[in-house]
Structure formats: structure tokens, C-alpha cells
């Protein structure tokens, strides 16, 4: 079973990210999102024998966190 970018077990009545973000300052949320983006970009191609699927998953996750950061910045000024 391939790994998902935002698996179903993270999607609840309150999404896991939103629950965590509610306990952080704006700066901490932004830092967390920036860290996550950099983590997936930096490990691109270094996981699961550098398969095409693994590369696409890492870039997809970086994109997911980038979109989350864009949304957060738009929503929180």
C-alpha cells in the first residue's frame, strides 16, 4: 500500500494540523510549515531506494505543506 500525502487517519472532525496549530503562536506555525517543506525537499530521492514513486511522494508532501503555508499566511495576515 503506497504512502499517502495526507492519509485518512489525519482527517478527523478537527484535522490534526489544525489541532496542533491551535496550540502554537503564528511564528511557530510558520516555522513548523517551513521546516516540513525543507525536510521533504532535502530528502528528495533519498528514501525507498530513490524510486520514482518515493520522489513524487516527497515532492507531493512538500507541495502540500507549501499550500498549507500559503493558506495560513492568507488567512492570518
N, CA, C and O atoms as a printed pandas DataFrame, in Angstrom:
     atom_number atom_name residue_name chain_id  residue_number  x_coord  y_coord  z_coord
0              1         N          UNK        A               1    0.842   -1.187    0.000
1              2        CA          UNK        A               1    0.000    0.000    0.000
2              3         C          UNK        A               1    0.885    1.248    0.000
3              4         O          UNK        A               1    1.662    1.438    0.936
4              5         N          UNK        A               2    0.792    2.085   -1.002
5              6        CA          UNK        A               2    1.647    3.269   -1.059
6              7         C          UNK        A               2    1.283    4.291    0.015
7              8         O          UNK        A               2    0.127    4.425    0.416
8              9         N          UNK        A               3    2.298    4.993    0.455
9             10        CA          UNK        A               3    2.115    6.047    1.451
10            11         C          UNK        A               3    1.330    7.192    0.812
11            12         O          UNK        A               3    1.536    7.519   -0.356
12            13         N          UNK        A               4    0.440    7.791    1.577
13            14        CA          UNK        A               4   -0.355    8.903    1.072
14            15         C          UNK        A               4    0.218   10.226    1.570
15            16         O          UNK        A               4    0.951   10.257    2.559
16            17         N          UNK        A               5   -0.114   11.303    0.893
17            18        CA          UNK        A               5    0.357   12.627    1.287
18            19         C          UNK        A               5   -0.389   13.125    2.517
19            20         O          UNK        A               5    0.236   13.662    3.432
20            21         N          UNK        A               6   -1.681   12.966    2.561
21            22        CA          UNK        A               6   -2.492   13.370    3.716
22            23         C          UNK        A               6   -3.488   12.246    3.993
23            24         O          UNK        A               6   -4.663   12.342    3.637
24            25         N          UNK        A               7   -2.997   11.164    4.640
25            26        CA          UNK        A               7   -3.831    9.974    4.805
26            27         C          UNK        A               7   -5.100   10.217    5.597
27            28         O          UNK        A               7   -5.213   11.183    6.352
28            29         N          UNK        A               8   -6.048    9.322    5.406
29            30        CA          UNK        A               8   -7.360    9.437    6.045
30            31         C          UNK        A               8   -7.275    9.522    7.562
31            32         O          UNK        A               8   -8.094   10.195    8.188
32            33         N          UNK        A               9   -6.289    8.844    8.168
33            34        CA          UNK        A               9   -6.226    8.868    9.629
34            35         C          UNK        A               9   -5.849   10.246   10.183
35            36         O          UNK        A               9   -5.951   10.460   11.391
36            37         N          UNK        A              10   -5.419   11.179    9.339
37            38        CA          UNK        A              10   -5.173   12.561    9.769
38            39         C          UNK        A              10   -6.414   13.431    9.607
39            40         O          UNK        A              10   -6.464   14.543   10.134
40            41         N          UNK        A              11   -7.399   12.943    8.894
41            42        CA          UNK        A              11   -8.587   13.739    8.583
42            43         C          UNK        A              11   -9.733   13.318    9.497
43            44         O          UNK        A              11  -10.402   12.312    9.261
44            45         N          UNK        A              12   -9.937   14.095   10.521
45            46        CA          UNK        A              12  -10.976   13.823   11.504
46            47         C          UNK        A              12  -11.899   15.028   11.564
47            48         O          UNK        A              12  -11.823   15.918   10.717
48            49         N          UNK        A              13  -12.763   15.057   12.552
49            50        CA          UNK        A              13  -13.642   16.213   12.716
50            51         C          UNK        A              13  -12.805   17.491   12.768
51            52         O          UNK        A              13  -13.140   18.491   12.133
52            53         N          UNK        A              14  -11.721   17.446   13.528
53            54        CA          UNK        A              14  -10.735   18.528   13.539
54            55         C          UNK        A              14   -9.455   17.929   12.975
55            56         O          UNK        A              14   -8.909   16.985   13.545
56            57         N          UNK        A              15   -8.972   18.468   11.862
57            58        CA          UNK        A              15   -7.771   17.934   11.236
58            59         C          UNK        A              15   -6.585   18.064   12.200
59            60         O          UNK        A              15   -6.468   19.055   12.920
60            61         N          UNK        A              16   -5.722   17.070   12.205
61            62        CA          UNK        A              16   -4.584   17.031   13.125
62            63         C          UNK        A              16   -3.763   18.312   13.053
63            64         O          UNK        A              16   -3.389   18.865   14.087
64            65         N          UNK        A              17   -3.481   18.787   11.846
65            66        CA          UNK        A              17   -2.704   20.025   11.704
66            67         C          UNK        A              17   -3.382   21.175   12.422
67            68         O          UNK        A              17   -2.717   21.936   13.124
68            69         N          UNK        A              18   -4.682   21.318   12.264
69            70        CA          UNK        A              18   -5.408   22.424   12.886
70            71         C          UNK        A              18   -5.384   22.332   14.405
71            72         O          UNK        A              18   -5.281   23.353   15.085
72            73         N          UNK        A              19   -5.478   21.115   14.947
73            74        CA          UNK        A              19   -5.417   20.930   16.393
74            75         C          UNK        A              19   -4.051   21.350   16.929
75            76         O          UNK        A              19   -3.966   22.027   17.954
76            77         N          UNK        A              20   -2.989   20.951   16.242
77            78        CA          UNK        A              20   -1.640   21.328   16.668
78            79         C          UNK        A              20   -1.432   22.830   16.521
79            80         O          UNK        A              20   -0.933   23.481   17.439
80            81         N          UNK        A              21   -1.810   23.381   15.370
81            82        CA          UNK        A              21   -1.612   24.809   15.108
82            83         C          UNK        A              21   -2.350   25.678   16.121
83            84         O          UNK        A              21   -1.903   26.783   16.427
84            85         N          UNK        A              22   -3.462   25.198   16.640
85            86        CA          UNK        A              22   -4.232   25.990   17.601
86            87         C          UNK        A              22   -3.482   26.189   18.917
87            88         O          UNK        A              22   -3.827   27.067   19.707
88            89         N          UNK        A              23   -2.462   25.375   19.145
89            90        CA          UNK        A              23   -1.685   25.469   20.380
90            91         C          UNK        A              23   -0.374   26.234   20.199
91            92         O          UNK        A              23    0.396   26.381   21.148
92            93         N          UNK        A              24   -0.124   26.715   18.996
93            94        CA          UNK        A              24    1.133   27.385   18.672
94            95         C          UNK        A              24    0.903   28.854   18.347
95            96         O          UNK        A              24   -0.206   29.258   18.000
96            97         N          UNK        A              25    1.961   29.644   18.463
97            98        CA          UNK        A              25    1.900   31.031   18.008
98            99         C          UNK        A              25    1.966   31.049   16.482
99           100         O          UNK        A              25    2.314   30.048   15.855
100          101         N          UNK        A              26    1.633   32.178   15.902
101          102        CA          UNK        A              26    1.709   32.337   14.444
102          103         C          UNK        A              26    3.118   32.023   13.942
103          104         O          UNK        A              26    3.286   31.328   12.940
104          105         N          UNK        A              27    4.121   32.536   14.641
105          106        CA          UNK        A              27    5.513   32.314   14.234
106          107         C          UNK        A              27    5.892   30.843   14.318
107          108         O          UNK        A              27    6.634   30.343   13.474
108          109         N          UNK        A              28    5.386   30.150   15.331
109          110        CA          UNK        A              28    5.682   28.729   15.474
110          111         C          UNK        A              28    5.035   27.908   14.359
111          112         O          UNK        A              28    5.645   26.972   13.844
112          113         N          UNK        A              29    3.826   28.249   13.993
113          114        CA          UNK        A              29    3.148   27.536   12.895
114          115         C          UNK        A              29    3.918   27.740   11.601
115          116         O          UNK        A              29    4.164   26.786   10.863
116          117         N          UNK        A              30    4.296   28.967   11.328
117          118        CA          UNK        A              30    5.053   29.263   10.106
118          119         C          UNK        A              30    6.376   28.501   10.117
119          120         O          UNK        A              30    6.769   27.936    9.097
120          121         N          UNK        A              31    7.060   28.478   11.246
121          122        CA          UNK        A              31    8.317   27.742   11.363
122          123         C          UNK        A              31    8.132   26.250   11.138
123          124         O          UNK        A              31    8.938   25.614   10.460
124          125         N          UNK        A              32    7.067   25.692   11.709
125          126        CA          UNK        A              32    6.766   24.272   11.516
126          127         C          UNK        A              32    6.535   23.965   10.038
127          128         O          UNK        A              32    7.048   22.974    9.518
128          129         N          UNK        A              33    5.768   24.808    9.370
129          130        CA          UNK        A              33    5.483   24.581    7.957
130          131         C          UNK        A              33    6.746   24.724    7.109
131          132         O          UNK        A              33    6.971   23.935    6.190
132          133         N          UNK        A              34    7.563   25.722    7.413
133          134        CA          UNK        A              34    8.823   25.908    6.671
134          135         C          UNK        A              34    9.742   24.704    6.877
135          136         O          UNK        A              34   10.355   24.211    5.930
136          137         N          UNK        A              35    9.831   24.238    8.119
137          138        CA          UNK        A              35   10.636   23.057    8.423
138          139         C          UNK        A              35   10.164   21.851    7.611
139          140         O          UNK        A              35   10.975   21.130    7.029
140          141         N          UNK        A              36    8.859   21.642    7.577
141          142        CA          UNK        A              36    8.309   20.484    6.872
142          143         C          UNK        A              36    8.579   20.560    5.375
143          144         O          UNK        A              36    8.896   19.551    4.745
144          145         N          UNK        A              37    8.452   21.759    4.806
145          146        CA          UNK        A              37    8.751   21.939    3.377
146          147         C          UNK        A              37   10.210   21.580    3.104
147          148         O          UNK        A              37   10.510   20.816    2.186
148          149         N          UNK        A              38   11.110   22.136    3.908
149          150        CA          UNK        A              38   12.546   21.892    3.699
150          151         C          UNK        A              38   12.896   20.421    3.903
151          152         O          UNK        A              38   13.727   19.871    3.181
152          153         N          UNK        A              39   12.255   19.779    4.895
153          154        CA          UNK        A              39   12.523   18.359    5.175
154          155         C          UNK        A              39   12.253   17.511    3.942
155          156         O          UNK        A              39   13.086   16.689    3.559
156          157         N          UNK        A              40   11.103   17.702    3.322
157          158        CA          UNK        A              40   10.754   16.863    2.173
158          159         C          UNK        A              40   11.548   17.220    0.926
159          160         O          UNK        A              40   11.841   16.338    0.118
160          161         N          UNK        A              41   11.900   18.473    0.749
161          162        CA          UNK        A              41   12.736   18.851   -0.398
162          163         C          UNK        A              41   14.149   18.298   -0.212
163          164         O          UNK        A              41   14.746   17.788   -1.161
164          165         N          UNK        A              42   14.682   18.398    1.000
165          166        CA          UNK        A              42   16.057   17.928    1.248
166          167         C          UNK        A              42   16.189   16.413    1.153
167          168         O          UNK        A              42   17.242   15.921    0.746
168          169         N          UNK        A              43   15.169   15.671    1.510
169          170        CA          UNK        A              43   15.288   14.217    1.444
170          171         C          UNK        A              43   14.814   13.647    0.110
171          172         O          UNK        A              43   14.769   12.430   -0.070
172          173         N          UNK        A              44   14.461   14.530   -0.823
173          174        CA          UNK        A              44   14.020   14.114   -2.157
174          175         C          UNK        A              44   15.017   13.112   -2.741
175          176         O          UNK        A              44   16.204   13.408   -2.876
176          177         N          UNK        A              45   14.528   11.944   -3.077
177          178        CA          UNK        A              45   15.363   10.935   -3.722
178          179         C          UNK        A              45   16.206   10.101   -2.778
179          180         O          UNK        A              45   16.930    9.214   -3.230
180          181         N          UNK        A              46   16.134   10.359   -1.476
181          182        CA          UNK        A              46   16.985    9.635   -0.531
182          183         C          UNK        A              46   16.234    8.546    0.229
183          184         O          UNK        A              46   16.821    7.900    1.097
184          185         N          UNK        A              47   14.990    8.327   -0.063
185          186        CA          UNK        A              47   14.184    7.372    0.678
186          187         C          UNK        A              47   13.681    6.286   -0.275
187          188         O          UNK        A              47   13.443    6.553   -1.453
188          189         N          UNK        A              48   13.522    5.090    0.222
189          190        CA          UNK        A              48   12.977    3.973   -0.547
190          191         C          UNK        A              48   13.726    3.739   -1.861
191          192         O          UNK        A              48   13.118    3.605   -2.923
192          193         N          UNK        A              49   15.043    3.693   -1.768
193          194        CA          UNK        A              49   15.896    3.412   -2.944
194          195         C          UNK        A              49   15.704    4.402   -4.084
195          196         O          UNK        A              49   15.935    4.070   -5.247
196          197         N          UNK        A              50   15.287    5.601   -3.756
197          198        CA          UNK        A              50   15.165    6.672   -4.751
198          199         C          UNK        A              50   14.245    6.313   -5.916
199          200         O          UNK        A              50   14.514    6.677   -7.061
200          201         N          UNK        A              51   13.162    5.599   -5.619
201          202        CA          UNK        A              51   12.214    5.241   -6.681
202          203         C          UNK        A              51   11.458    6.481   -7.145
203          204         O          UNK        A              51   11.377    7.485   -6.437
204          205         N          UNK        A              52   10.923    6.386   -8.321
205          206        CA          UNK        A              52   10.117    7.482   -8.865
206          207         C          UNK        A              52    8.929    7.774   -7.947
207          208         O          UNK        A              52    8.588    8.933   -7.713
208          209         N          UNK        A              53    8.300    6.707   -7.427
209          210        CA          UNK        A              53    7.155    6.878   -6.531
210          211         C          UNK        A              53    7.566    7.633   -5.256
211          212         O          UNK        A              53    6.833    8.502   -4.784
212          213         N          UNK        A              54    8.736    7.297   -4.704
213          214        CA          UNK        A              54    9.208    7.965   -3.494
214          215         C          UNK        A              54    9.524    9.438   -3.765
215          216         O          UNK        A              54    9.227   10.304   -2.941
216          217         N          UNK        A              55   10.121    9.713   -4.909
217          218        CA          UNK        A              55   10.422   11.104   -5.279
218          219         C          UNK        A              55    9.132   11.913   -5.421
219          220         O          UNK        A              55    9.034   13.036   -4.926
220          221         N          UNK        A              56    8.165   11.340   -6.090
221          222        CA          UNK        A              56    6.887   12.032   -6.264
222          223         C          UNK        A              56    6.190   12.246   -4.932
223          224         O          UNK        A              56    5.552   13.278   -4.724
224          225         N          UNK        A              57    6.305   11.282   -4.029
225          226        CA          UNK        A              57    5.686   11.408   -2.708
226          227         C          UNK        A              57    6.345   12.548   -1.921
227          228         O          UNK        A              57    5.651   13.360   -1.309
228          229         N          UNK        A              58    7.676   12.609   -1.937
229          230        CA          UNK        A              58    8.360   13.678   -1.215
230          231         C          UNK        A              58    8.004   15.052   -1.770
231          232         O          UNK        A              58    7.734   15.978   -1.005
232          233         N          UNK        A              59    8.002   15.190   -3.070
233          234        CA          UNK        A              59    7.650   16.483   -3.679
234          235         C          UNK        A              59    6.185   16.795   -3.432
235          236         O          UNK        A              59    5.830   17.952   -3.208
236          237         N          UNK        A              60    5.327   15.778   -3.468
237          238        CA          UNK        A              60    3.912   15.983   -3.167
238          239         C          UNK        A              60    3.705   16.470   -1.743
239          240         O          UNK        A              60    2.864   17.335   -1.496
240          241         N          UNK        A              61    4.471   15.916   -0.799
241          242        CA          UNK        A              61    4.362   16.356    0.592
242          243         C          UNK        A              61    4.883   17.787    0.746
243          244         O          UNK        A              61    4.287   18.592    1.462
244          245         N          UNK        A              62    5.984   18.099    0.081
245          246        CA          UNK        A              62    6.498   19.473    0.122
246          247         C          UNK        A              62    5.461   20.437   -0.456
247          248         O          UNK        A              62    5.265   21.534    0.067
248          249         N          UNK        A              63    4.811   20.029   -1.516
249          250        CA          UNK        A              63    3.764   20.859   -2.125
250          251         C          UNK        A              63    2.586   21.024   -1.164
251          252         O          UNK        A              63    2.032   22.117   -1.046
252          253         N          UNK        A              64    2.196   19.936   -0.469
253          254        CA          UNK        A              64    1.083   20.001    0.478
254          255         C          UNK        A              64    1.386   21.014    1.577
255          256         O          UNK        A              64    0.536   21.838    1.916
256          257         N          UNK        A              65    2.604   20.955    2.136
257          258        CA          UNK        A              65    2.983   21.897    3.186
258          259         C          UNK        A              65    3.135   23.318    2.645
259          260         O          UNK        A              65    2.831   24.281    3.349
260          261         N          UNK        A              66    3.600   23.458    1.406
261          262        CA          UNK        A              66    3.688   24.787    0.786
262          263         C          UNK        A              66    2.301   25.390    0.635
263          264         O          UNK        A              66    2.098   26.564    0.944
264          265         N          UNK        A              67    1.353   24.603    0.166
265          266        CA          UNK        A              67   -0.023   25.090    0.039
266          267         C          UNK        A              67   -0.613   25.425    1.399
267          268         O          UNK        A              67   -1.355   26.397    1.535
268          269         N          UNK        A              68   -0.286   24.620    2.408
269          270        CA          UNK        A              68   -0.768   24.878    3.765
270          271         C          UNK        A              68   -0.187   26.204    4.268
271          272         O          UNK        A              68   -0.890   26.979    4.917
272          273         N          UNK        A              69    1.089   26.469    3.974
273          274        CA          UNK        A              69    1.723   27.726    4.377
274          275         C          UNK        A              69    1.079   28.911    3.659
275          276         O          UNK        A              69    0.797   29.935    4.281
276          277         N          UNK        A              70    0.851   28.778    2.378
277          278        CA          UNK        A              70    0.189   29.848    1.622
278          279         C          UNK        A              70   -1.194   30.140    2.198
279          280         O          UNK        A              70   -1.567   31.298    2.388
280          281         N          UNK        A              71   -1.942   29.086    2.469
281          282        CA          UNK        A              71   -3.282   29.240    3.039
282          283         C          UNK        A              71   -3.206   29.908    4.420
283          284         O          UNK        A              71   -3.989   30.808    4.726
284          285         N          UNK        A              72   -2.261   29.459    5.242
285          286        CA          UNK        A              72   -2.111   30.016    6.587
286          287         C          UNK        A              72   -1.755   31.502    6.521
287          288         O          UNK        A              72   -2.328   32.307    7.256
288          289         N          UNK        A              73   -0.817   31.870    5.651
289          290        CA          UNK        A              73   -0.420   33.281    5.517
290          291         C          UNK        A              73   -1.575   34.140    5.015
291          292         O          UNK        A              73   -1.766   35.263    5.483
292          293         N          UNK        A              74   -2.341   33.620    4.070
293          294        CA          UNK        A              74   -3.503   34.362    3.566
294          295         C          UNK        A              74   -4.564   34.528    4.643
295          296         O          UNK        A              74   -5.199   35.579    4.727
296          297         N          UNK        A              75   -4.765   33.506    5.465
297          298        CA          UNK        A              75   -5.796   33.547    6.493
298          299         C          UNK        A              75   -5.401   34.333    7.747
299          300         O          UNK        A              75   -6.260   34.853    8.460
300          301         N          UNK        A              76   -4.091   34.412    8.006
301          302        CA          UNK        A              76   -3.625   35.023    9.249
302          303         C          UNK        A              76   -2.737   36.248    9.040
303          304         O          UNK        A              76   -2.050   36.694    9.958
304          305         N          UNK        A              77   -2.762   36.777    7.840
305          306        CA          UNK        A              77   -2.038   38.008    7.546
306          307         C          UNK        A              77   -0.614   37.882    7.766
307          308         O          UNK        A              77    0.129   38.841    7.559
